[in-house]
C-alpha cells in the first residue's frame, strides 16, 4: 500500500486503496488497447513519454505498490504519474468515472462503526478520481518544478530555506538540458561553499574581511545583471525607491554573510547621520555601505563628504558607496566616480570604493549577443 492517509483508520485507508486499485486498473486496461504514447505514455513528463519500457515499469510498480501489504513511499516522479492517472480517468470519462457506488460497496464491507465521523464526511465527498487528489497528495510541488527551478536560478536560499524544497528529489522530472543546468548551478554552489569553509572562522586580517565585503557587492550585482533580480527593482510598477532596494539587499546580504560570521545592521546612527549598512565581525573588522539611486542629486556630495564623515565619526577604515542605476546611460556615466572615490580615499586616509549596479535590464540574452563586450563578463 502507499504511505498516504496518515493518522486514518485501517478501514478508511483500505477503502482509499481499493478506489485507487479500480482507477489505475481501468487506466491500464484502456491504455493497453491503444498505442503506448496515446494514453499510457501521456501521464509522464514530456521528456519521458516515448520510453515505453521505462514507462511500463513505473506504471506496474505503482499498481503493485497500491495492492501489496508493504508501505511504499512514492517518489515525486511517481506522484506526478499517479496524479495524472487520476486526472486522465476523470477527464476522459463521461460522468467523471463516478465512484459513489464503489465507495458504498467498500464501506459496506468494512462495516458500521469502523470509521470516525471525519472519515465518513470525507467518503461522502468522494465522487470522482479528482476528489482523491487531496487525499493522496500532501502537496503538489511536482507540478510546478519548472517555475520553482526558474526561481531557484536566482534565489537558491529562498527555495531551500523558505519554501523548504530540495530540488534533488525532483531531478527525474527535469528534461536533460534543465538537469544539466541544475547540476552546473549545484557545482558552482559547492565551489562557493568550499571557499566559504576555507574562510569561515579564519578572518585573521582586514584584507580578507574587505575581500568578503567586496564579494558581497559583486555577487549581488551578478544576480541583478545576469539572473533577473533587476525585475524586482525595476519593473512595470516603476523603479523601487531607496528604502525598498535596501530591504532587498539586506535580505540577500544577511544570508550571504552568515557563513562568515559577519553581522550586517541597517540604518546605524554614526553620530553624524544614519548610514545605510554597518558590517562587522567583532570590533576589529568593520565596514560601512551607503546606497544611492541614480536620480539622487547628491551623489558627488555622498562620495566626497557623506560616506567619509560616517567613517571618520565611527573610526572605521573601509566603506563602499553603491549607486543603483535605473538607466544604462547613468550606469555608463557613473564610471567616472571610481576615480572620485580614489581621490577621497587619499584625502581622508580611508579606503573608499565606488560600485555601480545596472538595474536597467538591458543586458542582452545569449541568442542576441554579437560581441564579447555584450556578454558583460565584467559585471
N, C-alpha and C positions, 0 to 999 in steps of 0.2 A: 504493500500500500504506500501511498505518498504521505510525506510529512506535512499534512495540512490539517485543518480543523483542530489546532492545538487547544487543549482545555475542554474539548467537547466530549460527550459520552461515546462509548463504543458503538451504540446503536446509531447515533447520528452520523458518525464517521463512516460506518458501513453503508448507510443509505447514500451518502455523497459518492462513495467509491462505486457503488452499483450504478448510479446515474452516469458517472464518468465512463464506466465499462460499456454501457449502452451506446453512448455518444461516440467514443473512439472506435468501437467495433463497427458501428454504422459507417463512420468515415472511411475505415479501411475497406469495407465491403464495396461501397460505392466507388472508391478510387481504384479498386482492383479491376474494374470493368473498363477503364479508360487508360489512355497513355499516362505515364507517371507524372509528367510535367503539368498535365491539365488539372489534377486535383491533389494528389498526394504531395507532389513537389511544391505546390503553391503555398503551403503553410510554413515554408522555410524562408529565411532571409534571401533576398535576390541572388547573392553570390554563392548560395548553397543549393539552389533549386534544380540544378542539372545533374547533380551527382546522385543517381538513383540508388546505388549500392549503399552509400553512406546514409541516405535518407531513410531507406527501409530499416536499417539497423536502429536508427534513432526512434522511428515510429514503433517498431516492435518492442524496443526496450521500454518506452513509455507505457505501452499497453500491458506489458508483463509486470512492470512496477506497480501499476494500478491494482493488479489482481493477486499478487503473491502476498505472503504473510509477513514479509520483511518491511521495515520502514525505510523508504528511499527519499533522499533529498534531491529534488530536481535542480539541475544546473540552470543558470539563466537562459542558456540556449534551448534547453528542453521546455522551460517555462514559456518561452517565445512560441515554440511549436504547439504546445498544448493550448495556449491562449488562442492561436489562430485556428486550431481544430474546432474549438468551441464556437468561434465566430463563423467559420465556414458552414458548419452544420446548421447553425441558427439562420444564417443569411440565405442558404441555398434551399431551405425547406419552406413550403407554402405557409404553414402555420407556425414557423419558427422552431419546428421539431418539438412539439408540445410534450412536456414531461409530467403533467399533472397526474395522469393515470399511473405512471411509473412510481411517482412519489407515494401515492396511496397504497400501491401494491407492496412496495418495500417497507412502508411504515406498518402495514398490517402484519408483516412477518416479524417485525420487532416486538410489537405488542404495546398496548396502552401502558402508560406509567413509566416507560423506559427512557423517555426524553423529558427534559425540563421545559418550562414554559417558553423560554427564549428560543430554544431549538425548534419547538413547534411553530413559532412565529416565522422563523427563517424558512422552514419547509413550506409554509403557506405562500411565500412569495416566489418560490422556485417554479417558474412556468416554462422556461426555455433554457438552452445551454448558456445563453447570455447571462442569466441570473447566477450561474455558478462561478463567474469570473471573480466576483467579490469574495467568494468563499475560498477559492483555490489560490488566490494570489494576494499576499500582503501588500505588495507594491508592484508597479508595472514599469520600473526603470528600464527593463529590457526593451521597451517600445521606443524609448527616447535616447538611445545611445548616440545617435547622430548629433542631436542637439547638445547632449552632455559632453561629447567629445569636443565640439566646437568651443564650448565654454572652458573645457579643460586646457585647450591650447593656449589660452591667455591667462587662466587663473587656476592653476592646479590646487592651490591651497583651499580655494572656495569649494571645489568639487570634493576634495578629500576630507577636509576638516569641517565644513559647514553642511554640505549635502550628505556627507558620510557615504560616498560612493567610491568604491575601489574598482577602477576600470579593468583591472587584471582579471576579474571574474567574468568580464563581458567580451573578451578577445575573440571568442568563436563567432560573435555577432558582427565583427568588423570585416569589411572587404579587405583584400590583400594590401591595397595601397594605403588604406587608413591604418591597418595594423602596422605596416612599416613606419608610417609617420608616428604612430603611438610609441613604437619601440625606440625610435630616434629621440623623441622627447624624453622618454624614460632614461635613455643613455645620457642625455645632456644633464638631466636632473641628478643622476647618480654621480656624474663628474663634479657637479657643483657641491653635492653633499660630501663627497670625498675631500674636496678643497676646504669646505667648512670644518670638517672634522679635524683637519690638519691645523686650522687656525684657532678653533674653539678652545677657550681656556688658555691660549698661549699668546695673547696680545702683550708682548713684552716691550714694545716701543711705540712711540707716537706715529711713526711712519706706517706701521701695519694698521693701526686704528684709522688713520686718514685714508688708506687704500680701501678699507671696507666701506667707509662713508662715501668715497668716490664711486665704488662699485654699486652701492645702493642707488645713487642717482642714475648711473649708466643703465642699470637693469630696468629701472622704472621707465627710462627713456626708450629702451628697447621694446618694452611691451606697448608703449604708446605708439611708436612709429611702425613697428613690424607686426604687432599682434592685436591691432584694432582697439586698444584701450582708448584711443583718441575718440572713438564713438561715444564713450561715456562722458567725455569732457566737452565735445563739440559735435552737436547733432541737430536734428530738425527743431528741437525745442530751444536751441540757442546755445551760446557759449556759457559754460559753467563759470560762476563767479569764483573769486579767490578763495573764499571760505570752503566752497564745495571741492575745489581742487585739493585743498589742504586735507580735507576729510578722506578723499580717495587715496592720496599719497600716504597719509598716516596709517590707514588700514594696511596698505601694502608694506610700508616700511616696518611696521610693528612685527609682522610675520617674518620679513627678511632678516631682521636683526636679532631675533630670539636665539638662534643657534650660536651667535657670537656673544651672548650675554650683554648686549648693548641696549640700553634703555633709551627710548625716544619720548620726549614730552612736547605737547603742543602749547603754544602761547605762553612762554615763560617771561615773567616780568624781570627785565635785566636791571631795573633801576633807572634806565634812560629810555624806556619804551618796551613794547611787547614784541619779542622775536617769535617767528613762526614755529621753529622747532629747535629743541636742545637735545643733543645726543651725548650719551656719556657711558663710560664704563669706569665706575668709581670717580674719584676727583681728578685723577691724573690724566685721563683721556676724555676730552670733551670737544664738541664742535657745535656750531650754530648754522642753521639753514634759514634763509629768507626767501620767500616766494613773491613774485610779482607777475601780473598779467601784462601782455604787450600793450594793452590800452592804458596802462598807468602812466601818468605824466612825470612821475618822479623816479624813473629808472636810473638815470645818471646819479641823482642825489642818493638813491638807495645804495648804489655800489660805492660811491665816494664817501658818504657820511653815515648813513643809517646802519648798515651792517658793521662798519668799523667801530662805531661808538658802542654798539652792543657787545662786540668782542672786547673792547677796552674796559668797559664797565664790569664785565664778568671775569676779566683776566683770562680769557680764552684765546688760544693762538690761531685756531683754524675755523674758517667759515666759507660757506658756498652760497652764492647768490644765484637763484634759479629763476629763469624767465620763461613763462608759459606763452608760446607764440601761437595765436589762433590763425595766422595767415602765413603763407610761405614767404611773402616779401618781408614781413617783420622778422621772421626767422633768419633769412639771409642777411638782413641789415644788422642783426644783433651780434654778428661775429666780431664787430669792432670792439665790443665790450670786453673781450678776452684781454686785450692789451690794457684797457682801462683798469681791470682788476689787478693786473701785474704791477701797474704804477702805484695803485693804492696800497698793495702789499708792501712795496718798498718804502712807501711814505710812512706807514704806521708800524712797520716791523711785524706784520702779521702775514699769515698765509690765507689769502682771499682768492677764491676761484669763482669763475663765472661759467654757468651752464645754461644753455637754452634748449627747450624741448618743443619740437614742431608737432602741434596737435591739429594741423590743417587737414590731415587725411589725404594729402596729395601724393603720397608715396605710391608709385606705380605697381600694379600687380605683375607677377613674374612673366606672364604672357606678353606684356606690353613693354618690358624693359629692352632697350636697344643699346645702352652703353653701360660701362661699369659704374659710372657716376650715378646712374639712375637706380642702381642696387642699393645705394646709400649704406654701404658697409661701415662707414664711419659713425653712423648713428646708433 
